[in-house]
């Protein structure tokens, strides 16, 4: 089922207004979300239901690998998931190695964030690929791990991603071959040309890459300076989800993010108090939240935010943090992240398109900025 662009060539995805649905039809999107959430749910039941010491690490790797290629047919989706799995693992390793040192954490986030932001030069699908890798780094930096956990972090996160890829191949093998042959959306030559064409401050993707990396680094620096190391990663998490190459889209997402986060905090806190540490019940709730997060990503951004917030708070509760405390920190961190994302465009907006001179009036129509092939 097509979500927003099964060919993988879409360059942007605009969030719908608060009381509107789109651009994807909810039925197919939610069915696809439920399907892709199955590996996450299976890992959650195994890890939380059996009180495994991995505490959801495999499931989180599966969650992150589920976003790249989410709109693609099963075989193409498996390829994207298999490709991102080791990178998610490497990012988790880097997060473990840098997460206990402020300077290293800020520097690593700046570099990985800039690389992820530049992926928008190729396509939306490739951008989501990059964002998933940056998100893995962000989460790992926020966990209380030491360098000795670096190898397990790589293995567990990679295993979760490969679990997603294996499930997608199983889905393909059992007959889900709709639109196969035209859904890969990857052209190495076109991608390389797009990356080269957008080098330079006059190109929006390159400018976004620098802004994105700097904003994420500022988010990491903020939670260190404010003494929020334990769960301050929610500051750059907000920035990662809302900051886009276009200023109007970013501002729109800031509003939807605030509304969705508030709704998610209320729901997650109520669920955590109701479930009260029941591993199996929490795993099922996390699976449902994952399905809605996948399914609502292209349907209604505020509802997607509510779903991913529910996931984050419930997962924090499952590893021993009081839900009310997690909710309070999430609210504060989200507000700070929204502020930083807004300031990023205020301090360094996109340049106005250059204008070509004409002999008659000395002015002309805007000249196009560098852009990748669609």
C-alpha positions in Angstrom: 0.0 0.0 0.0 1.3 3.4 -0.9 1.9 5.7 2.0 3.3 8.9 0.5 5.6 7.9 -2.4 6.3 4.2 -3.1 8.9 5.1 -5.7 11.1 6.7 -3.0 11.6 9.9 -5.1 9.6 12.3 -3.0 11.6 15.4 -1.9 9.3 16.6 0.9 6.4 15.6 3.1 4.3 18.4 4.5 2.5 17.8 7.8 -1.3 18.3 7.6 -3.1 21.0 9.7 -4.1 20.1 13.2 -7.6 19.1 12.4 -6.9 17.6 9.0 -5.8 14.2 7.7 -3.1 13.7 5.1 -1.4 13.4 2.8 -1.8 9.7 3.3 -5.1 7.9 3.7 -5.3 6.6 7.2 -6.5 3.0 6.4 -3.5 1.9 4.3 -1.0 3.8 6.4 -2.2 2.3 9.7 -2.2 -1.2 8.2 1.4 -0.8 7.1 2.2 0.6 10.5 0.7 -2.4 12.3 2.7 -4.7 9.9 6.1 -3.0 10.5 5.5 -2.9 14.2 5.4 -6.7 14.5 9.2 -7.3 14.9 9.3 -4.5 17.5 6.5 -6.1 19.4 8.1 -9.5 19.3 11.3 -8.1 20.6 9.5 -6.2 23.3 7.6 -9.2 24.5 10.9 -11.2 24.7 12.9 -8.5 26.4 10.3 -6.9 28.8 8.0 -9.9 29.2 11.0 -12.1 30.3 12.8 -9.3 32.1 15.8 -9.6 29.9 18.9 -7.5 30.8 18.8 -6.0 27.3 15.8 -3.8 28.5 14.4 -3.2 25.0 17.7 -2.6 23.1 16.8 -5.0 20.3 13.3 -3.6 20.1 14.6 -0.1 19.9 17.0 -1.1 17.0 14.0 -2.7 15.3 12.0 0.5 15.9 14.6 2.7 14.3 15.2 0.4 11.3 11.5 0.4 10.6 11.3 4.0 9.5 13.6 3.9 6.4 11.7 2.5 3.5 8.5 2.5 5.4 6.6 3.5 2.3 8.3 0.9 0.1 7.1 -2.6 -1.0 8.3 -5.5 1.1 11.4 -6.5 -0.8 12.7 -2.9 -1.2 11.8 -2.2 2.4 14.0 -5.1 3.5 16.9 -3.7 1.5 16.6 -0.3 3.2 16.3 -1.9 6.7 19.3 -4.2 6.1 21.3 -1.2 4.9 20.5 1.0 7.9 20.8 -1.8 10.6 24.7 -1.7 10.9 24.7 2.1 10.8 22.2 2.2 13.6 24.5 -0.2 15.5 27.5 2.0 14.8 25.7 5.1 15.9 24.7 3.4 19.1 28.3 2.4 19.7 29.4 6.0 19.1 26.7 7.2 21.4 28.0 4.9 24.2 31.6 6.0 23.7 30.8 9.8 23.6 27.8 10.0 25.9 29.6 10.5 29.2 31.7 13.4 28.0 30.1 16.7 27.1 32.6 17.8 24.5 32.7 14.4 22.7 28.8 14.2 22.9 28.4 17.6 21.3 31.0 17.1 18.6 29.7 13.6 17.6 26.1 15.0 17.4 27.2 17.9 15.3 28.9 15.7 12.7 26.3 13.0 12.5 23.5 15.5 12.6 25.0 17.4 9.7 25.4 14.3 7.7 21.8 13.3 8.4 20.5 16.7 7.5 22.4 16.6 4.1 20.5 13.4 3.2 17.6 15.7 2.3 19.5 16.6 -0.8 18.7 13.1 -2.3 15.1 12.3 -1.3 12.8 12.1 1.7 13.3 8.4 2.0 17.1 8.9 2.2 16.6 11.7 4.7 14.6 9.3 7.0 17.5 6.9 6.6 19.9 9.5 7.9 17.5 10.7 10.7 17.2 7.1 12.0 21.0 6.9 12.3 21.2 10.2 14.1 18.3 9.1 16.4 20.3 6.0 17.4 23.2 8.2 18.4 21.0 10.5 20.3 19.3 7.7 22.3 22.6 6.0 23.1 24.2 9.2 24.3 21.3 9.7 26.7 21.6 6.3 28.4 23.7 5.6 31.5 26.2 3.3 29.8 30.0 3.0 30.0 32.5 2.2 27.2 32.4 -1.4 28.0 28.8 -1.5 26.7 29.9 -0.3 23.2 30.1 -3.7 21.6 26.8 -5.0 23.1 25.1 -1.8 21.9 26.3 -2.4 18.4 25.3 -6.0 18.4 21.8 -5.5 19.9 20.9 -2.5 17.8 22.1 -4.2 14.6 20.2 -7.3 15.5 17.0 -5.3 15.9 17.5 -3.8 12.5 18.2 -7.1 10.9 15.1 -8.5 12.5 13.1 -5.9 10.7 14.7 -6.8 7.4 14.2 -10.5 7.9 10.5 -9.9 8.7 10.1 -7.8 5.5 11.6 -10.6 3.5 9.2 -13.0 5.1 6.3 -10.8 4.2 7.6 -10.6 0.6 8.1 -14.3 0.4 4.5 -15.0 1.6 3.0 -13.0 -1.2 3.1 -9.2 -0.5 4.6 -8.2 -3.8 2.5 -5.2 -4.7 4.3 -2.6 -6.8 7.5 -4.7 -6.8 10.0 -3.7 -9.4 9.3 0.1 -9.1 9.6 0.8 -5.4 13.3 0.7 -4.7 13.7 4.4 -5.3 17.5 4.3 -5.3 19.7 5.4 -8.1 23.4 5.6 -7.0 24.4 7.9 -9.9 21.5 10.3 -9.3 22.1 10.3 -5.5 25.8 11.1 -6.0 25.0 13.8 -8.5 22.4 15.3 -6.0 24.9 15.3 -3.2 27.5 17.0 -5.3 25.1 19.5 -6.8 24.0 20.8 -3.4 27.4 21.6 -1.9 27.6 25.2 -1.0 25.8 27.7 1.2 23.5 28.8 -1.6 21.9 25.3 -1.7 19.1 24.7 0.8 20.0 21.1 1.6 23.6 22.1 2.5 22.5 25.0 4.6 20.0 22.7 6.3 22.7 20.2 7.1 24.8 22.8 8.9 21.8 24.3 10.7 20.6 20.8 11.7 23.9 19.6 13.0 24.4 22.9 14.9 20.9 22.8 16.4 21.3 19.2 17.5 24.7 19.9 19.0 23.1 22.9 20.8 20.4 20.6 22.2 23.0 18.2 23.6 25.0 21.1 25.1 21.9 22.5 26.6 21.1 19.4 28.6 24.7 19.1 29.9 24.7 22.8 30.9 21.3 22.4 32.6 22.3 19.3 34.5 19.7 17.1 32.6 22.1 14.4 31.5 19.8 11.6 32.6 17.0 12.3 30.2 18.0 15.5 28.5 18.3 13.7 25.2 14.6 14.6 24.7 15.8 18.1 23.9 17.7 17.1 20.7 15.0 14.5 20.1 12.5 17.3 19.6 14.8 19.2 17.3 15.4 16.1 15.2 11.7 15.5 14.7 10.7 19.1 13.9 13.6 20.9 12.1 13.2 20.7 8.3 14.8 22.5 5.4 11.8 24.8 5.0 11.1 27.4 7.6 7.3 27.3 7.2 7.2 23.5 7.6 9.4 23.7 10.7 7.2 26.3 12.4 4.1 24.3 11.5 5.7 21.1 13.1 6.7 23.0 16.2 3.1 23.8 17.0 1.9 20.2 16.2 4.8 18.8 18.3 3.8 20.8 21.3 0.2 19.7 21.1 1.0 16.1 20.4 3.6 15.9 23.2 1.1 17.2 25.7 -1.5 14.6 24.7 1.1 11.8 24.7 2.4 12.7 28.2 -1.1 12.5 29.6 -1.8 9.2 27.9 1.5 7.6 28.7 1.4 8.6 32.4 -2.1 7.2 32.8 -1.1 3.9 31.1 2.1 3.6 33.2 0.1 4.1 36.4 -2.5 1.6 35.3 -0.1 -1.1 34.1 2.2 -0.7 37.1 5.3 -2.6 36.0 3.5 -5.5 34.2 6.2 -6.4 31.6 3.9 -8.2 29.2 1.2 -5.5 29.4 3.8 -2.7 28.9 5.3 -4.6 25.9 1.9 -4.8 24.3 1.2 -1.1 25.0 4.6 -0.2 23.5 3.8 -2.3 20.4 0.5 -0.5 19.9 2.3 2.8 20.3 4.9 1.8 17.7 2.2 0.7 15.2 0.5 4.1 15.6 3.8 6.0 15.3 4.6 4.2 12.0 1.1 4.5 10.7 0.4 8.1 11.7 3.8 9.5 10.5 2.3 10.5 7.1 -1.3 10.9 8.3 -1.3 13.4 11.2 1.9 14.7 12.7 0.4 15.7 16.0 -1.0 12.2 16.5 2.3 10.7 15.5 4.0 12.8 18.1 1.5 11.7 20.7 2.2 8.0 19.8 6.0 8.4 19.9 5.8 10.3 23.2 3.7 7.5 24.7 6.4 5.0 23.5 9.3 7.1 25.0 7.6 7.6 28.4 6.4 4.0 28.8 9.8 2.7 27.9 11.4 5.0 30.5 8.9 3.7 33.0 9.7 0.1 32.1 13.4 0.5 33.0 12.6 1.9 36.4 11.9 5.6 36.2 8.7 6.9 37.7 6.3 7.9 34.9 5.4 11.2 36.4 9.0 12.2 36.6 9.6 11.1 33.0 6.6 13.1 31.9 7.8 16.2 33.6 11.3 16.0 32.2 9.9 15.3 28.7 7.6 18.4 28.9 10.5 20.6 29.9 12.9 19.1 27.4 10.4 19.4 24.6 9.8 23.1 25.4 13.6 23.7 25.2 13.9 21.8 22.0 11.1 23.7 20.4 12.9 27.0 21.4 16.2 25.9 19.9 14.6 24.7 16.7 12.8 28.0 16.3 15.9 30.0 17.0 17.8 28.0 14.4 15.8 29.6 11.6 15.6 33.0 13.3 19.4 33.2 13.6 20.2 31.6 10.2 17.3 31.6 7.8 17.5 30.3 4.3 18.8 32.8 1.7 16.3 34.4 -0.6 16.6 33.0 -4.2 19.1 35.1 -6.2 17.7 37.3 -8.9 19.2 37.5 -12.4 19.8 41.0 -13.8 18.1 42.2 -17.0 19.2 45.1 -19.2 15.9 46.8 -18.9 15.3 47.1 -15.1 18.4 45.5 -13.6 16.2 42.8 -12.0 14.7 39.6 -13.2 13.0 36.4 -12.1 14.4 34.3 -9.2 17.1 31.9 -10.4 16.6 28.3 -9.2 18.9 27.1 -6.4 20.7 23.9 -6.7 18.3 21.0 -6.4 18.6 17.2 -6.8 16.9 15.2 -9.5 13.5 13.8 -8.4 
